[in-house]
């Protein structure tokens, strides 16, 4: 049997001791004041994307925006919230780091640590509030049947969370242990067991745990939760700093992330006539999209439907060395073949457009283009 590292051996420090590189108040993007610098090709792609989004919303099709953590770190949540409030985006998806930065902005107004410095000190990512609160929110969310992004969004929106009484958890465990218990009872009992193992390490064992988020207006997750717009998180185990904390529970991560993947797939299932925007996500977005699209097409085929008329807008900083729209997939001896996100999306069908642009410039320009016309319902 492999030996396991004991996380209780590490020293977890208060988040207030961390030096942060990003001040949201200073670095936020004001959608009305920011001046997007785009070349002619990028502006043409923005205009096309806006037309396609208007058409998609007109027929009730999904408009999905998947993004990497830098969209949050770059202070774009005011832009994303306005895209949501205008009814233009029907689903947001990000990775685990996107969730963390969004939460830290809501909690303290700052985020972003010096990786080189803190890894050298053996302190990178090992911060009490980020690790304890997010892991606890996810574990409680798993028990309540929420998704990953939904769990954190609810935590911020409500300025805390309700920890179930120990007796309630015991009753849930007993219900799952009864002969003939159905799958739902078994799953809820397992989530109760996960949560029960964490409670001895939590200062509030039951009842409402108040955690103020004085800067919640900075965050996208709480806004999406309040508006009822899906905000899904798609983490990879070990990628995010919350895995360093002793309260991390892999089963709770898995339960909530599974729900988010199925929510994401449900939105892909309504992508016929829709638009999928992938902004600054080289791995997460293309990998989950190809599986979700295959699942959705499988189900569509069985009901005599298709999912083939949609557009894909891929945005990243890398300069385009190949015209994927005109020339398709490059040969194996061309370095462009190994640009994973373009290669994956080019195989999905629909119409793919690649835009080389800063995510701030692209999304602000897109918002302004959309707001030129009539706002959708």
Secondary structure, 3 states (H helix, E strand, C coil): CCCCCCHHHCCCECHHHCCEEEEHHHHCCCCCCCCCCCCHHHHHHHHHHHHHHHHHHHCCCCEEEEECCHHHHCCCHHHHHHHHHCCCCCEEEECHHHHHHHHHHHHHCEEEECHHHHHHCCCCCCEHHHHHHHHHHHHHHHHHCCCHHHHHHHHHHCCEEEECCHHHHHHHHHHHHCCCCCHHHHHHHHHHHHHHHHHCCCCCCCEEEECCCCCHHHCHHHHHHHHCCEEEECCCCCCCHHHHCCCCCHHHHHHHHHHHHHHHHHHHCCCCCCEEEEECCCCHHHHHHHHHHHHHHHHHHHCCCCCCCCEEEEEECCCCCCCHHHHCCCCCCCHHHHCHHHHHHHCCCCEEEEEECCHHHHHHHHHHHHHHCCCCC
